[in-house]
């Protein structure tokens, strides 16, 4: 998949700290996707107690020379996001079918990275290896290490969820992917010394599939920052922010275009969609509805400073919506489906603006527009309600205690 694996050293912590290798499919040099934000948060927690090496893939080879929170970095250059690259996508699917592997995992199989990791482990053997499911195959390079699975999502459940919305010709492939992932996940959870779940809902699923698994629920962190200042730039009444090439986010954008944006346009509300990966077809539909569509922005707080409220019409997917937590941290009024608040702890059911369908979401968005002062007060109370459960220090203490116990064999 091109390029040579590179090892760079930013900081050495010393031998007193146990060595830990963190394997993630996409190195989180930038906070431009939810899985990267989650990875960065975990790494920030892990460096408190361990001498951490981070390994994974990068699209741009120049990024491997950057610092990553004081960690050693092993970077393999490879195509990571190939969903809209027909040739690479076809190659990855064909290879997965021949090998009877899930496509979503097989595309990260890389012999060069495996050899690099094994050689690095021989000279600096890690005591613990933490790997998300896409990278679990690399655990075989470290037979003596304590193995931990980092479950960002329950992947089989995600693919089962995709079946209903998939085109008829694609459904056999989606069913195959869900079936294969279910077996791979169950084996990974059962074979590891511990599993890190992103939310209690996923933790219960993991235990139901692998009853002997030791599971820690490590909620994503709520950023400690002041509320986003309301900027002077041209504002939008309603905004959506995300990486729109991910299927559940794309489904949310389709839902917004079909069932929400027309009603908002009729009421005279301005709308903005920001973030990379908006497909050409959905972009044209949104622009015909008067929605301003922009690409990625360097600082997401600029987006939150320039929208009066955020719509989160998520009806597919699992895990935790990191962009929802981001909006809560910025104290921007947020209107979302029940799934948008999945895994977000606290009293959000009585404070958050939640509706079970798109008609209800439209009503809440219109209500907020009529009294933005009240909507902002609710946004402030929502942040207070979830802050303690999503405190980064609390999560870091629990995570490092869990891994230390696994290292001791407890």
Secondary structure, DSSP 8 states (H G I E B T S, - for coil): --S--EEE-S----TTS-EEEEEEEE--SS--SHHHHHHHHHHHHHTTTSEEEEEEEESSGGGGGS--TT-EEEEEE-----TT-HHHHHHHHHHHHHHT--HHHHTT--HHHHHHHHHHHHHS--SEEEEEGGGGGGGGG-TTSEEEEEESS-HHHHHHHHTTTS-GGGHHHHHHHHHHHHHHHHHHHHHSSEEEESSHHHHHHHHHHSTT--EEE--------------SS--BSEEEES-TTSHHHHHHHHHIIIIIHHHHHHTT--EEEESS---HHHHHHHHHTTEEEE---S-HHHHHHTBSEEEE---S--S--HHHHHHHHTT-EEEE-GGGGTT--SSHHHHSEE-SSHHHHHHHHHHHHHTHHHHHHHHHHHHHHHHTTT-HHHHHHHHHHHHHHHHHT-
